[in-house]
C-alpha cells in the first residue's frame, strides 16, 4: 500500500482551509484517511501551518511520500531538509 502525506481541502468556496493527512494514494482527495497530523490555512497573512512534527517524521521514516506542496511546507517548517 502506497501511503502519501497530502492536503485535504476544507472550508467554503473561495476560502480554503486544509488538513494535513496521511492517506492511501488510491483514495480520493477528500476521502478516507489514516491519520490527521496538522492544518494549513493559506488565507491568513502570513499563512498558518501547524503540524505535529514527531508524527510527520514517524510517517516519513515509515515510508510515506509527501506531495510537492507538503514537501515545500515541511522544508519551510524545518521537518525535512
ABEGO torsion letter per residue (X at the ends): XBBBBBBBBBEBBGBBBBBBBBBBAABBAABBBABBAEBBBAABOBBBBBBBAAAAAAAAAAGBBBBAAAAAAAAAAGABX
